Amino acid sequence: MIVLLLFLIPLVGGLLSFFIKSDKAVRGWSLLISLVVLFLSVASNTFAKSAGQLNFSAPWMGSLGSSFSLKLDGLSQLLTLLTAIAYPVILIATWKTEYKKPNNFFALMLLTQAGLMGVFTATDALLFYFFWELALVPVYFLSSGWGHERRIPVTFKFFVYTFTASVVMLVGILYLYFQTPDRSFSMQSFYALKLPADTQSWLFWLMFIAFAVKMPVFPFHTWQPDTYEQSPTAVTMVLSGIMVKMGLFGLIRWVWPILPSAFHAWGDVTMTMAVIGVIYASLIAIQQDDLKRLIAYSSIAHMGIMVMATFSESAIGMQGVMMQMFNHGINIIGLWVVVELIERQFGTRKISQLGGIAQKAPALATLLVIVALGNIALPLTNGFIGEFLMFNGIWNTNTANSHRILFTVFSLISIILAAVYTLNMIKKVFFGNTNTLTEAAHDIHLNERLVLSALAIVIIVLGVYPQPLLDIGNSFVESLSRLVNVANVIVK
């Protein structure tokens, strides 16, 4: 029943938010809903162990072979927990940000959370597609209604990319549905299919492109930097911290176990696409003067490494991916919080216009450094163990030795590039001399300090003791190993 409530509470809360006209009241209501969802998510990972609590199934469209089936396993537990943590952080960090028609804004935010929870728990393909659209549609309205000056053309581009990808995914889902003996959208029915290699191949590209757009993977990434830049920062946090994980989740849940032959056959090609994106995005990030665009390209690079580790087809790489999906979400949201605070105080995101903020806001500078070090995977921060496992998986890729060496080398180069653009940003924005704009800077308020401190604690604790995340992921990796041919190295 808990798994149903993870979706139902933000759905009902979002619908009710439309009718709350008071700005203060709708903010408080949205925060309350997000805290209830966080409590349920923690409970599902800590106390709820019976199948009845972690599974839910009810009739939905029986004539089509579709049911309203939800399940929490290791993969979905990590991602629903990330979603549940992110929302209170986002709402508290942006508490002082003013929105026109705040009831509509917060209602759409909660409906997006409901869609995300559904995407990460659905075990019926048609239901998964329904939730996929439920998560995306509110974002179109949020970006176009509350974004910056170029929001309309940018949101239209975002719509074209994601809508086209959704249609392509639906075609793949319908084809798989018609191949099932019992005409069922059930995940298990899809897993039981034994499709010929040539069929798997073209179907793989249908599904891969659909999910690659969302992550995004080079060359399907061009919508992302503009969308992140023009969207309200709260929406950008959801897009960057959580929604990009939808694409990677789709690969792991709906592509690899169903099309294992094609997944392996096209591994070198997709990993090459990913590594090009990693290096390209990192080099572009180094050149950025806009904080939002720098973090946007940083996100492309980090997601590229996760894609490479997924296609390594190794259990240890898969564990690294699961950990890094969670840790990347925590770290990138922390960076977006800092960008929001800087833009709200100084009215600019231009790195060249800032400087010396650490002299006036030492708490903000200290907390940013912790978050940034997690983002570049410094040892004893949460990013280190996930990237270590992913690089281990990439090194053990089931491919030619020359390919394996190249993939690993370029992946390691990305760490150096990440350190360059991240530390350069910290140096230019927070250190050096103040200027006429930053001379009057003040330190962050209590709510902002609490949010960033909480994220910093998570970063350090999971860097020192990552075992809780490994424990959550182990059962899923073991079950995945039984479905597909992976190098069965489980980290206990």
ZIKA-V933264 format. One record per helix or strand. SS is the DSSP state (H for helix, E for strand). FROM is the first residue (numbers start at 1). TO is the last residue. Records with the same first field share a line. If there is no record, write none. Layout:
# ZIKA-V933264
SS = FROM-TO + FROM-TO
This chain:
# ZIKA-V933264
H = 2-17 + 23-46 + 51-54 + 62-64 + 74-93 + 102-121 + 125-146 + 151-179 + 187-191 + 197-215 + 222-230 + 233-256 + 260-265 + 267-286 + 291-311 + 315-346 + 351-353 + 357-360 + 362-375 + 382-395 + 401-430 + 446-464 + 467-483
E = 55-61 + 66-71 + 122-122 + 124-124 + 186-186 + 290-290 + 314-314 + 350-350 + 487-487
